[in-house]
Amino acid sequence: MNSRSKFVVVISSTFLVLLLLLGTVLGKGTTPDSPYRHLQVYTEVVSRIKSEYVEEPDMKSVTLGALNGLLESIDPFASYLNADQYKEYQKHIDGYKGDVGLILSKRFGYIGVVSAIPGSPAAKAGLATGDIIETIKGVATRDMPLAYATLLLRGDPGSPVEITVLRRRPEPQKMTLTRTALTPPPVASKLMANDVAYIRPETLSAAKVQEIGADLRDLASKGAKKLVLDLRQCAVGTPEDGVALADLFLDKGVITYLQGQRWARQDFKAEPSKVVWKQPVVVLTNRGTADGAEIAAAALGDNNRAQLVGERTYGDASLRRAVTMDDGSAIILSVAKYYSPGGKAIQDAGVTPGEVVQEPEPQLETDEDGEAVRPEVNEPEHKAGEDVILKRGIELLNK
């Protein structure tokens, strides 16, 4: 498809999405058959584009773009997969052992980076929250289903995958990442000055939460009386892992609740028998904190169990399901969202600390060939300059 045709497809799909959304807004509170009226408008617009536009566009691409644009407008983690894509997704998504370590969402119609797993090929290449993947294996990610992008990045360990990344410079940066079998990094823990304990889980899992509990007991036995729980860049971990982490600190109250249009409210409450740490806590967050880590941070903050310091978290905490269509295609979307104890949908609002401190923007550098080079940004201790979020957290604990 030439550049002019691509432009037609992008403009047409965007126009269709806007019409659908406008129709939905204007149709609220009208007759029960109003959704069908919106579909009639969509059908008429498609017909007009097909018959009257200056050149006949690829209507399959237009419709696919409209569907993905509509999904992105309501759920940045949703995907529409056609029948062939869904078959490939089901066949390979759990079969590939190699990955580059990216957590993704939709952003501006493209694939955006939520976070890069510490120690992964993506993290070593300097990819970070906010980067946009423009192409994967030479295929443009504009209107690409999120689930399919995840599939394209996976493969056999040792195999390369080429991507282009949009950052703060006008020209896209080309990168070749080598897939690997990812190994979750260990939990970092240490005893700092003034009896302050420091724990940083860079990923969450049932085993990691148990490891954190053991580290908390060990640090307490060494005289720790205050804790910094560093959840920055922690974007791997299920909501259940976040509930289990919060349970190490809360002896009462609601940790989170799950609710959807067809999902009755389900409360997750603290269990006193699971508490390990009763001393003061400060939780550090940033733009790369997501999913289970967000649930834990929101629970500790809303229950006044900890002070939250840092940046607003990404916003990713929902229950997702694949809904299959008659033609074999599927929609993967959120059917219920996790809420903070205070009643905010975490996926919509993220978690905003009471003490907002912004991390310095990572600086992008290039090598002699013009290729992107950026130091790893997942370890604040390794950054040039001062770790302002950690410093502020310790100050609050020592007051």
Secondary structure, DSSP 4 states (H G I P E B T S, - for coil): --HHHHHHHHHHHHHHHHHHHHHHHHHTTS-TTHHHHHHHHHHHHHHHHHHHSSS---HHHHHHHHHHHHHHHH-TT-EEE-HHHHHHHHHHTTT--BB--EEEEEETTEEEEEEE-TTSHHHHTT--TT-EEEEETTEE-TT--HHHHHHHH-BSTT-EEEEEEE-SSSSPEEEEEEPB---PPPPEEEE-GGGEEEEE-SS--HHHHHHHHHHHHHHHHTT--EEEEE-TT-----HHHHHHHHHTT-SSSEEEEEEETTEEEEEEE--GGG----S-EEEEE-TT--THHHHHHHHHHHTTSSEEEE-------EEEEEEE-TTS-EEEEEEEEEE-TTS-BHHHH----SEE-PPPPPPPEE-TTS-EE----S-GGGSSS--HHHHHHHHHHH-
